[in-house]
């Protein structure tokens, strides 16, 4: 989405620099369109961070009403953040399900081997 590609060699060089040199180098490498929209990007980042924090507090506290309120507020603003939350939730749930299937398959293979040893 937004960002700056840096080759591995350049990253290794930057790590050795002090912070002010690193920042100056990175700012100098930013694309012009990113520099022009920097304030907007920062405001969006703050909004997303606050929204994510509010969602996390509601989820951690098992506060369904608060979660609905936060999601409704996000939906009334742009709907984009709520879409992102749902998308990431779906991706995480899919990864969790994949892991469970992998564990199940591993367990089944292991149990089949154990049963074969017991039977023979």
Phi, psi and omega in degrees: 000286176237147178156188185216123177279130177233128177296155182304318181299319179291321177299316179299322178291318181296323181300329182280347182277161174283167189299318183294320177295320180297314181297314179301318180296314182294317179297321178296332181270349182297139176298150182301319180297327179288320178297320181294326183259014187301316181298315179298317179298319178296318178297318178296319180298317177298315180298314180295321180295316178297317180296316179297321178296316179296320178295316181298317179299317181294318181291315180296328181269006183050039182260090184296320181297317179294320179297316178299320180296314180297314181294323177295319178297317179296319181294325181288332179289293182221333185084344183293318182294318180297319177300319180294318178298314180296319180298312181293324177297317179295318178298315180295318179297320178296318178296319178297317179296318178301317179296318179297318177298319179298316178297318180298314180299317178297317180296317180299314179299317181297316181292323177298318178296319179295318178296320178299318179295323180290322183286322184268000000 
